């Protein structure tokens, strides 16, 4: 049999060798990749090799019978690729539902029918009409007229290919990174042979006479492109592009390593965490900053979790690492999946809470339902002198004063049965044998937990301070008032025993006695205000101010009091408001150095509030005492008359109002109090 050389023989043989090499490579690495992706790739590479080799033989034949016989093998490759290529594309984009028997029959029934017809009926006259060999410039090629059956088969293959190209084009446009480049390369590898084949049929390229199918010839070029995709982008190692639902869009970082420890896939969060983890890089280089991760990949540690810290350009990141092995059915371990979860925020919060507990001024403990201390904060050493490890494991009431143990035990037991915190006051022993007073709150750790949290606050100094205040308050309210009454009584007796020159001195005594008595009354009112549970009520300012001004004129006949109030001015205020208004009115007279002090009291509407103005013509309030109501404190340099201002400020602000003190020209003071209107009936 004579054979002829052609310009296309070598490219076709190169394409055949490359395709068969890819087939062998894929079969040898069948443990990698998905089952459908692998075997569809084997189908594409194998059928492309058959097509290229058979067409090289067909072009080399010099007789028509031999050419037509070899053309039957060309149809095996053509029909096989028409089935394998859509299967490969659908597998690559993870549309495996289309690979079932019923659906995939749409792709293989036409090619199978064509091959069966070629091998039973023959290509002449089924597909080729009047076939012959014609001279194409030094070699002979097959020439024929296409039959309707051939045109139908070509139209079918073009429709299927256009469908697969649309799928790949969408995948390349919708994805990014390695998968966009991978899908784009596969798109070119599929389009190029089809385009060259169409150009040859149209007579745009090739010999002037005869027909040369450039589709398998193009395989010599696309084989190099396919090799680049397989080896550069690890086509058989990397998940299909449609894995975005469980991979690319994960907020956690994912890196996939093969059995050799090389990085074969990663998503964007993993790339930002580990910039060195490029595709194809070994785990030791990818995780050089966190060697424990590289060791997990090398040791094949599976289904384990550990923590690592990544020190980047910014603040350190705390990660949990989940290691999972990849094992294909019927094979040994073929890779490792690393899942990195960023727990920086959670870890930071835990560290903050731990620091707050450890540095807390309170003693915080966790106790089980067995009555034993399971945890106690380090602050116990600072507050009581006990080491935490010495207390843990002991009964919770061991350090409680014997007289308080029964109450403490009952409170502890109630906490397990109550949804509300249980409070108690008791004494706890210090390491030096002394006792300190604590206010303790006990509450369940969780709803169904067999543990309670105990928060003990040292109130020893606060109790001592409170006791001292109670003593001072008693002295100020009771003993001081009794003594001033005695002094006032003796002063009145002296008026019958001194001459007129001594009267001014007795007047001074009398004024000071009244001042001290007024101070004692203010201390009593402040004590009532601080310990009162009084709430808000509706108060008519007009009636209140009018009544208090009448009382002021009765108590101080030498004072002139002017009142201007509307018919009604109902406000929502603290029930102690009367004390505040009375203090302001009395201060306007008591601290006035004139013989005939003048006081003006007015009530006016001011927006959604009412304002009470109390003006006098006295010497004015010193700035240091005026600051009392804004600073809410007493210092050693301030006069005791600031007590009244503090009481007024406290009551007005508790009522939701505002207080302002201004100097009145040419002399005197104006005190303004704003109070919210009461809601109208029916609102």
GULUM-506893 format. One line per field, with one value per residue (C-alpha): x negated, y, z. Coordinates in steps of 0.05 Angstrom, whole numbers. Example, Ala and Ser with C-alpha at 12.3 -4.5 7.8 and 13.67 -1.06 7.14 Angstrom:
// residues 2
px: [-246 / -273]
py: [-90 / -21]
pz: [156 / 143]
END
This chain:
// residues 683
px: [0 / -28 / -28 / -37 / -66 / -23 / -36 / 13 / -15 / -66 / -18 / 34 / -15 / -38 / 34 / 47 / -15 / 2 / 74 / 55 / 3 / 57 / 101 / 46 / 31 / 104 / 113 / 48 / 74 / 145 / 144 / 146 / 205 / 277 / 297 / 338 / 287 / 230 / 263 / 294 / 225 / 199 / 254 / 236 / 162 / 171 / 222 / 181 / 121 / 161 / 188 / 119 / 85 / 140 / 142 / 66 / 72 / 131 / 92 / 32 / 72 / 68 / 128 / 201 / 222 / 166 / 184 / 258 / 240 / 194 / 247 / 291 / 240 / 242 / 316 / 301 / 260 / 309 / 370 / 332 / 309 / 380 / 400 / 338 / 331 / 400 / 392 / 325 / 354 / 415 / 371 / 323 / 379 / 408 / 473 / 469 / 545 / 539 / 493 / 549 / 571 / 635 / 610 / 543 / 577 / 591 / 516 / 495 / 554 / 539 / 463 / 475 / 526 / 477 / 421 / 467 / 490 / 419 / 396 / 458 / 480 / 415 / 399 / 415 / 469 / 496 / 453 / 410 / 440 / 394 / 329 / 263 / 190 / 167 / 98 / 85 / 17 / -28 / 16 / 86 / 144 / 216 / 268 / 343 / 411 / 443 / 508 / 567 / 547 / 477 / 503 / 551 / 495 / 449 / 506 / 517 / 444 / 440 / 502 / 474 / 407 / 438 / 477 / 413 / 377 / 432 / 426 / 351 / 356 / 405 / 361 / 300 / 339 / 373 / 311 / 244 / 173 / 148 / 216 / 228 / 160 / 174 / 243 / 218 / 162 / 211 / 257 / 201 / 180 / 252 / 266 / 200 / 210 / 282 / 264 / 207 / 252 / 305 / 254 / 229 / 299 / 312 / 249 / 217 / 154 / 125 / 117 / 158 / 186 / 210 / 231 / 183 / 213 / 170 / 206 / 158 / 99 / 115 / 108 / 32 / 37 / 93 / 55 / 3 / 57 / 90 / 23 / 15 / 84 / 71 / 3 / 5 / 75 / 78 / 141 / 148 / 131 / 175 / 250 / 298 / 313 / 383 / 355 / 366 / 427 / 385 / 315 / 304 / 358 / 339 / 320 / 270 / 204 / 197 / 132 / 128 / 62 / 49 / 16 / -53 / -38 / -30 / 23 / 73 / 131 / 148 / 202 / 195 / 199 / 142 / 101 / 106 / 85 / 27 / 0 / -55 / -5 / -9 / 16 / -38 / -77 / -96 / -63 / -129 / -137 / -64 / -60 / -131 / -103 / -60 / -101 / -48 / -2 / -56 / -69 / 6 / 4 / -60 / -37 / 31 / 65 / 139 / 202 / 164 / 168 / 115 / 101 / 48 / 31 / 15 / -28 / -16 / -28 / 27 / 51 / 42 / 99 / 122 / 144 / 171 / 147 / 190 / 152 / 190 / 162 / 186 / 194 / 223 / 264 / 220 / 155 / 107 / 105 / 100 / 96 / 113 / 165 / 147 / 203 / 181 / 232 / 216 / 233 / 195 / 257 / 278 / 208 / 201 / 267 / 247 / 181 / 216 / 266 / 209 / 171 / 233 / 245 / 172 / 166 / 236 / 241 / 292 / 282 / 314 / 323 / 358 / 387 / 419 / 482 / 437 / 419 / 346 / 310 / 289 / 259 / 242 / 213 / 141 / 168 / 180 / 106 / 108 / 172 / 167 / 95 / 116 / 85 / 136 / 110 / 117 / 191 / 211 / 238 / 259 / 332 / 358 / 378 / 311 / 288 / 356 / 362 / 394 / 452 / 467 / 458 / 529 / 556 / 502 / 518 / 593 / 578 / 532 / 586 / 640 / 597 / 602 / 678 / 687 / 683 / 667 / 601 / 598 / 565 / 538 / 491 / 439 / 368 / 309 / 245 / 179 / 114 / 90 / 151 / 190 / 259 / 285 / 356 / 381 / 444 / 452 / 496 / 507 / 539 / 539 / 486 / 533 / 606 / 595 / 524 / 505 / 461 / 471 / 431 / 415 / 396 / 372 / 360 / 320 / 362 / 322 / 299 / 365 / 401 / 353 / 363 / 438 / 436 / 395 / 444 / 501 / 466 / 452 / 523 / 550 / 505 / 524 / 598 / 611 / 555 / 539 / 611 / 621 / 560 / 580 / 648 / 615 / 570 / 630 / 668 / 611 / 602 / 675 / 664 / 604 / 645 / 674 / 604 / 564 / 569 / 585 / 512 / 515 / 577 / 537 / 496 / 557 / 586 / 524 / 533 / 606 / 590 / 537 / 584 / 636 / 583 / 560 / 632 / 645 / 582 / 607 / 675 / 640 / 598 / 663 / 695 / 633 / 633 / 707 / 692 / 634 / 671 / 739 / 772 / 817 / 840 / 868 / 934 / 975 / 965 / 998 / 941 / 989 / 1021 / 955 / 917 / 976 / 982 / 906 / 903 / 959 / 920 / 857 / 891 / 917 / 848 / 813 / 860 / 806 / 799 / 839 / 861 / 892 / 927 / 947 / 976 / 1025 / 1091 / 1061 / 992 / 993 / 925 / 900 / 846 / 816 / 860 / 805 / 812 / 843 / 778 / 739 / 784 / 788 / 712 / 704 / 756 / 726 / 655 / 678 / 697 / 650 / 587 / 611 / 573 / 626 / 674 / 733 / 716 / 757 / 774 / 810 / 838 / 868 / 892 / 895 / 905 / 843 / 856 / 872 / 850 / 866 / 813 / 809 / 769 / 749 / 714 / 686 / 648 / 597 / 520 / 522 / 496 / 421 / 395 / 362 / 430 / 466 / 421 / 448 / 509 / 466 / 410 / 456 / 402 / 381 / 309 / 277 / 274 / 348 / 399 / 453 / 507 / 490 / 530 / 595 / 573 / 551 / 620 / 655 / 612 / 622 / 698 / 705 / 661 / 696 / 760 / 733 / 723 / 666 / 638 / 603 / 576 / 562 / 540 / 594 / 577 / 563 / 561 / 591 / 601 / 651 / 662 / 698 / 728 / 757 / 805 / 841 / 915 / 960 / 992 / 1062 / 1120 / 1137 / 1067]
py: [0 / 68 / 126 / 201 / 256 / 317 / 384 / 362 / 293 / 317 / 365 / 310 / 259 / 310 / 322 / 247 / 234 / 292 / 269 / 197 / 223 / 262 / 200 / 160 / 216 / 222 / 147 / 144 / 200 / 175 / 185 / 260 / 302 / 282 / 216 / 248 / 302 / 252 / 202 / 255 / 285 / 216 / 212 / 280 / 265 / 194 / 210 / 270 / 224 / 174 / 229 / 259 / 192 / 166 / 230 / 230 / 159 / 180 / 239 / 194 / 142 / 145 / 103 / 119 / 53 / 59 / 131 / 115 / 56 / 98 / 152 / 104 / 110 / 185 / 181 / 142 / 201 / 253 / 220 / 203 / 274 / 299 / 259 / 268 / 344 / 363 / 311 / 344 / 414 / 395 / 357 / 416 / 464 / 411 / 402 / 327 / 321 / 326 / 265 / 217 / 165 / 198 / 269 / 251 / 209 / 276 / 283 / 212 / 184 / 223 / 208 / 134 / 130 / 163 / 114 / 55 / 79 / 91 / 21 / -14 / 27 / 65 / 138 / 131 / 148 / 162 / 224 / 234 / 240 / 223 / 218 / 221 / 237 / 303 / 335 / 388 / 412 / 351 / 305 / 277 / 292 / 268 / 310 / 300 / 333 / 334 / 297 / 323 / 271 / 300 / 371 / 349 / 317 / 377 / 423 / 380 / 381 / 457 / 467 / 424 / 459 / 528 / 506 / 484 / 547 / 589 / 549 / 559 / 632 / 646 / 609 / 651 / 716 / 700 / 676 / 706 / 686 / 617 / 592 / 649 / 636 / 562 / 568 / 619 / 572 / 515 / 560 / 577 / 503 / 485 / 543 / 541 / 472 / 487 / 555 / 526 / 469 / 518 / 560 / 498 / 478 / 549 / 547 / 604 / 562 / 499 / 474 / 503 / 435 / 381 / 386 / 385 / 382 / 428 / 409 / 352 / 392 / 446 / 394 / 401 / 473 / 464 / 405 / 454 / 499 / 440 / 419 / 489 / 484 / 414 / 429 / 503 / 506 / 433 / 417 / 347 / 369 / 431 / 427 / 445 / 518 / 512 / 495 / 569 / 551 / 510 / 538 / 605 / 642 / 616 / 669 / 620 / 608 / 541 / 512 / 444 / 406 / 344 / 280 / 310 / 370 / 419 / 474 / 458 / 504 / 562 / 614 / 690 / 691 / 640 / 681 / 743 / 703 / 666 / 705 / 653 / 597 / 601 / 543 / 490 / 515 / 464 / 470 / 485 / 548 / 566 / 563 / 584 / 631 / 576 / 511 / 473 / 477 / 450 / 393 / 376 / 370 / 328 / 282 / 270 / 294 / 286 / 311 / 351 / 424 / 469 / 543 / 587 / 661 / 696 / 759 / 801 / 874 / 894 / 866 / 790 / 745 / 685 / 625 / 556 / 504 / 444 / 389 / 339 / 285 / 273 / 200 / 178 / 114 / 53 / 93 / 115 / 186 / 234 / 303 / 349 / 404 / 459 / 503 / 567 / 603 / 673 / 677 / 742 / 779 / 721 / 711 / 786 / 788 / 727 / 759 / 823 / 786 / 746 / 810 / 842 / 783 / 777 / 852 / 860 / 895 / 841 / 768 / 727 / 652 / 594 / 541 / 474 / 445 / 401 / 464 / 464 / 524 / 508 / 575 / 639 / 702 / 723 / 785 / 743 / 747 / 823 / 830 / 773 / 748 / 678 / 645 / 624 / 552 / 545 / 562 / 523 / 455 / 476 / 484 / 552 / 570 / 552 / 625 / 653 / 676 / 622 / 667 / 681 / 610 / 588 / 648 / 640 / 566 / 581 / 635 / 588 / 535 / 585 / 608 / 540 / 543 / 616 / 653 / 717 / 734 / 722 / 775 / 772 / 809 / 770 / 768 / 732 / 712 / 743 / 703 / 742 / 721 / 787 / 793 / 838 / 854 / 834 / 844 / 781 / 764 / 692 / 672 / 612 / 609 / 582 / 563 / 488 / 491 / 459 / 519 / 588 / 652 / 687 / 761 / 787 / 862 / 886 / 939 / 941 / 1013 / 1035 / 1007 / 1043 / 1108 / 1099 / 1089 / 1152 / 1191 / 1165 / 1189 / 1257 / 1262 / 1248 / 1300 / 1351 / 1337 / 1323 / 1345 / 1409 / 1430 / 1416 / 1456 / 1515 / 1515 / 1518 / 1575 / 1612 / 1603 / 1630 / 1689 / 1708 / 1705 / 1751 / 1806 / 1823 / 1829 / 1871 / 1944 / 1970 / 1967 / 1891 / 1882 / 1881 / 1824 / 1786 / 1799 / 1767 / 1706 / 1702 / 1704 / 1651 / 1607 / 1612 / 1596 / 1534 / 1512 / 1522 / 1481 / 1425 / 1426 / 1423 / 1363 / 1328 / 1343 / 1318 / 1254 / 1244 / 1259 / 1210 / 1153 / 1166 / 1123 / 1180 / 1180 / 1230 / 1263 / 1320 / 1384 / 1452 / 1502 / 1561 / 1534 / 1509 / 1576 / 1617 / 1574 / 1575 / 1651 / 1660 / 1615 / 1656 / 1721 / 1690 / 1665 / 1730 / 1789 / 1840 / 1812 / 1836 / 1779 / 1790 / 1733 / 1727 / 1660 / 1637 / 1605 / 1536 / 1507 / 1432 / 1398 / 1327 / 1328 / 1293 / 1291 / 1329 / 1390 / 1429 / 1424 / 1452 / 1512 / 1526 / 1525 / 1575 / 1622 / 1616 / 1627 / 1692 / 1718 / 1683 / 1703 / 1774 / 1827 / 1881 / 1902 / 1896 / 1842 / 1838 / 1772 / 1764 / 1696 / 1683 / 1623 / 1629 / 1582 / 1567 / 1521 / 1451 / 1469 / 1518 / 1563 / 1585 / 1649 / 1671 / 1738 / 1776 / 1840 / 1809 / 1807 / 1749 / 1678 / 1671 / 1635 / 1580 / 1562 / 1571 / 1517 / 1466 / 1448 / 1438 / 1398 / 1360 / 1357 / 1390 / 1410 / 1435 / 1507 / 1513 / 1540 / 1497 / 1541 / 1502 / 1444 / 1479 / 1491 / 1418 / 1395 / 1441 / 1417 / 1344 / 1349 / 1391 / 1345 / 1284 / 1316 / 1321 / 1396 / 1447 / 1496 / 1562 / 1616 / 1687 / 1752 / 1806 / 1878 / 1922 / 1871 / 1804 / 1736 / 1702 / 1627 / 1596 / 1526 / 1493 / 1435 / 1392 / 1402 / 1344 / 1305 / 1329 / 1284 / 1234 / 1234]
pz: [0 / -21 / 28 / 15 / 60 / 73 / 110 / 163 / 180 / 232 / 269 / 270 / 299 / 351 / 371 / 375 / 418 / 464 / 471 / 487 / 537 / 572 / 573 / 607 / 656 / 676 / 686 / 726 / 772 / 778 / 854 / 842 / 823 / 818 / 786 / 730 / 716 / 711 / 665 / 621 / 613 / 594 / 542 / 513 / 509 / 483 / 429 / 407 / 400 / 359 / 314 / 302 / 290 / 244 / 204 / 196 / 167 / 122 / 93 / 81 / 41 / -35 / -56 / -47 / -15 / 37 / 50 / 61 / 106 / 150 / 151 / 192 / 249 / 242 / 256 / 320 / 345 / 320 / 351 / 415 / 425 / 412 / 474 / 518 / 510 / 537 / 593 / 612 / 612 / 653 / 702 / 707 / 726 / 772 / 733 / 747 / 746 / 670 / 668 / 688 / 637 / 615 / 608 / 579 / 526 / 492 / 480 / 461 / 421 / 357 / 356 / 372 / 316 / 267 / 284 / 278 / 210 / 186 / 205 / 177 / 117 / 103 / 93 / 19 / 4 / 75 / 89 / 27 / -43 / -102 / -61 / -98 / -88 / -119 / -126 / -73 / -97 / -90 / -50 / -56 / -10 / -5 / -40 / -36 / -34 / 36 / 43 / 86 / 139 / 143 / 147 / 202 / 242 / 234 / 255 / 317 / 337 / 327 / 370 / 426 / 423 / 424 / 486 / 521 / 501 / 531 / 596 / 599 / 579 / 635 / 685 / 664 / 669 / 735 / 773 / 788 / 804 / 785 / 764 / 715 / 683 / 682 / 651 / 600 / 578 / 570 / 530 / 481 / 477 / 457 / 409 / 370 / 337 / 320 / 290 / 248 / 225 / 203 / 167 / 129 / 108 / 84 / 42 / 79 / 94 / 65 / -8 / -64 / -83 / -37 / 35 / 95 / 165 / 207 / 272 / 291 / 263 / 314 / 369 / 362 / 387 / 437 / 467 / 492 / 520 / 554 / 583 / 612 / 644 / 673 / 702 / 717 / 746 / 771 / 731 / 759 / 831 / 838 / 851 / 795 / 786 / 813 / 882 / 900 / 942 / 990 / 978 / 944 / 983 / 1051 / 1101 / 1130 / 1096 / 1059 / 1031 / 996 / 993 / 953 / 978 / 965 / 1010 / 952 / 953 / 898 / 916 / 962 / 969 / 978 / 1055 / 1057 / 1008 / 1052 / 1113 / 1078 / 1019 / 1009 / 996 / 920 / 878 / 871 / 932 / 985 / 1053 / 1087 / 1045 / 1046 / 1122 / 1141 / 1195 / 1226 / 1223 / 1262 / 1201 / 1155 / 1205 / 1205 / 1129 / 1130 / 1186 / 1156 / 1219 / 1205 / 1238 / 1291 / 1312 / 1340 / 1346 / 1312 / 1314 / 1248 / 1254 / 1192 / 1178 / 1227 / 1292 / 1303 / 1281 / 1322 / 1280 / 1293 / 1243 / 1225 / 1188 / 1145 / 1101 / 1029 / 1011 / 944 / 945 / 943 / 949 / 1002 / 1029 / 971 / 1003 / 1061 / 1070 / 1119 / 1146 / 1179 / 1222 / 1246 / 1320 / 1333 / 1357 / 1402 / 1429 / 1442 / 1480 / 1521 / 1539 / 1559 / 1602 / 1633 / 1648 / 1677 / 1723 / 1743 / 1757 / 1787 / 1854 / 1873 / 1888 / 1833 / 1842 / 1808 / 1854 / 1837 / 1865 / 1909 / 1948 / 1926 / 1896 / 1824 / 1806 / 1844 / 1815 / 1832 / 1866 / 1928 / 1943 / 1941 / 1981 / 2032 / 2028 / 2005 / 1943 / 1891 / 1887 / 1962 / 1960 / 1898 / 1916 / 1986 / 2010 / 1992 / 2064 / 2095 / 2097 / 2119 / 2191 / 2235 / 2253 / 2179 / 2153 / 2160 / 2122 / 2069 / 2060 / 2052 / 2001 / 1963 / 1958 / 1938 / 1879 / 1846 / 1848 / 1828 / 1763 / 1800 / 1835 / 1910 / 1953 / 2024 / 2071 / 2110 / 2136 / 2105 / 2139 / 2117 / 2117 / 2178 / 2218 / 2213 / 2184 / 2128 / 2110 / 2040 / 1999 / 1957 / 1897 / 1877 / 1810 / 1764 / 1711 / 1658 / 1659 / 1666 / 1694 / 1759 / 1777 / 1805 / 1800 / 1865 / 1863 / 1931 / 1940 / 1999 / 2035 / 2100 / 2091 / 2062 / 2124 / 2170 / 2131 / 2134 / 2209 / 2218 / 2175 / 2216 / 2279 / 2248 / 2222 / 2291 / 2322 / 2269 / 2270 / 2344 / 2390 / 2352 / 2349 / 2423 / 2442 / 2398 / 2430 / 2498 / 2476 / 2448 / 2513 / 2556 / 2508 / 2518 / 2594 / 2588 / 2555 / 2624 / 2655 / 2604 / 2585 / 2516 / 2495 / 2502 / 2458 / 2392 / 2418 / 2438 / 2368 / 2337 / 2383 / 2363 / 2288 / 2294 / 2334 / 2278 / 2226 / 2263 / 2273 / 2199 / 2183 / 2227 / 2192 / 2124 / 2147 / 2166 / 2099 / 2062 / 2102 / 2084 / 2011 / 2007 / 2040 / 2010 / 1957 / 1936 / 1865 / 1816 / 1827 / 1798 / 1837 / 1825 / 1828 / 1834 / 1897 / 1925 / 1916 / 1941 / 2004 / 2019 / 2010 / 2060 / 2109 / 2096 / 2113 / 2177 / 2197 / 2178 / 2191 / 2174 / 2102 / 2042 / 1997 / 1928 / 1893 / 1819 / 1796 / 1743 / 1761 / 1752 / 1736 / 1745 / 1738 / 1744 / 1798 / 1857 / 1918 / 1957 / 1911 / 1968 / 2008 / 1949 / 1938 / 2013 / 2019 / 1962 / 1994 / 2064 / 2039 / 2005 / 2075 / 2123 / 2085 / 2070 / 2111 / 2101 / 2157 / 2109 / 2058 / 1994 / 1959 / 1892 / 1873 / 1804 / 1764 / 1688 / 1630 / 1589 / 1530 / 1554 / 1624 / 1680 / 1711 / 1783 / 1796 / 1866 / 1868 / 1929 / 1943 / 1990 / 1984 / 1933 / 1938 / 1937 / 1873 / 1914 / 1944 / 1878 / 1848 / 1897 / 1855 / 1792 / 1824 / 1873 / 1927 / 1991 / 2008 / 2072 / 2045 / 2029 / 2077 / 2106 / 2073 / 2009 / 2039 / 2020 / 1949 / 1942 / 1967 / 1917 / 1860 / 1876 / 1881 / 1817 / 1775 / 1803 / 1779 / 1708 / 1713 / 1712 / 1762 / 1748 / 1795 / 1770 / 1802 / 1805 / 1791 / 1828 / 1885 / 1901 / 1871 / 1823 / 1829 / 1770 / 1770 / 1707 / 1718 / 1665 / 1655 / 1676 / 1620 / 1605 / 1624 / 1570 / 1538]
END
